[in-house]
């Protein structure tokens, strides 16, 4: 991992750890493996507010890469909980958008693959994407690499 990205990941992980407390095991309906979600917070303690809403955290993928996206990869900003979300064949064509539930609320590093192409570096949500929120992710030629 590049030093600049490592420093960013470490900073984001520290902020994320202070923003939300994880304590209740749940599995979301999107088919991801189990993740930790916080218990409801009281008005005096809003540390779990990021996790309170029953709605999923979502990423809106806007594909302007020039190639179809076949798989989206997720890993928490602290490097844990890797998972992937395969899109229905033939994948998400360029020029199309799709909303995908994140494996859980929090900070995520996102990447993709399709038609022999990948994102050069993962995209970070930078801040926690809380339950009920949507993170907009624009894929374009700036961070797009193809084999050959």
N, C-alpha and C positions, 0 to 999 in steps of 0.2 A: 504494500500500500504506500502511496506517495506520502512524504512527510507532511505536506500541507493538508492533505485529506486526513491523515492520522490525527493531526492536531485538531482539525474541525470535528472529527468523530469523537475524540476525547472530550472536547468542550461541550458538544451537544449531549453526550452521554451524562455528563455531570449535571447539566441543566435539566435533562429529562428525569434523572433520578430524584431531583428535588421537587419536580412539578407534580408527579403523580405517585401515589403509594399503591403497590400491587399486593393484593391479599386473597382474592376469591378466584378459585379455578373455574373457568367456563370454556366451552368450545363454541365457536361461532358457526353460523349456518352455512358458510361459504365452503366448508370442507377442509379448512386448514386444521393443523394439529392444535391441541389445546394451548391456550395462552392465559396469562394471569390478568384478571380484571379487578379493579378495586371495588370495595364495598361502598355503598352510598355514603356520601359525606353529610355532615350536619352543617347548619348555618355557621357554627363557630369554627368548623374545620373544612375548608374547601380544597384540601390537598388531593382528594379523589375526584374532584369535579370533572377532570378530563375523561373519566371513565363512567360517569353517572348515567348519561343518556343511553337508552336502549337501542338507539340507532347505531349502525356500524360506522367506523371511520372509513372513508372512501378515497380512492385516487381516480381522478378523471384523466385518462390517457388520451392525448391528442396526437395522433400519428401523422407527422409531416416529414418523416425520414426518407421517403422515396422507396421504402420496402415494407412488406407486410411484417407485423409483429406476431410471432407465434407463441412466445412464452414471456411472462413477466416474472422477475425474481425479486424477492423481498428479504432483507435481513435487518434486524434492529440496529440502530446506530451504534450500539455497544458491541456489535458483532455476533449476537446470539439470535436464536430462533429463525434460521434460514428456511424459506419455503418458496414455492413457485406456483404460478397460476397459468396453466396452459389455456390459450384461447382456442375456440372452435376452429378446426381447419376450414379454410386455408389461412387463418390468422386474421388480424385486423389490418385491412388494406390502408395504404397511405391515403391521407385525406379524410379518414374516418376517426371517430371518437368513441370511447367506451368508458363506462364507470365500473371499477373493480373494487370490491370490498378489501380493505387492508386486513391482514391477519389479526389485527387488534389495534387499539389506539396507541399512540406513542410516536416516537421518532423512528423513521425508516430510511434505509438506503435502498434505492430502486434501480433495477437494470432490466434489460430486455434482450431477446434474441429472435431472429427470424430471417429466413432466406439467406443464410450464411453471414448475416450482419449482427452486430452487437453494439451496445453503448460503450464508448471508449472508457468512461469512468461512471461509477454509480451516481445517481442523483439523490441528494439528501433532502428529506422534507424539512430539515434544519430545526424546526420546532415540532413539538408534539402535534399530531393530527388527532384531535380529541373525538370522542364518540359523537356522531351526528355531523361532523365536519367533512369537507371535501378538499383534497389537495390537488391542484391543477398541475399536470405534468405534460409539458410540450416536448415531443421528440422531434428533432430536426436534424439537419445535416451537420450541425456544429459539433456534436458529440457522437457521430455515427461512423462505424468502421465496418468494412466488408472484407471478407477473405478473397484474395485474388485480384 
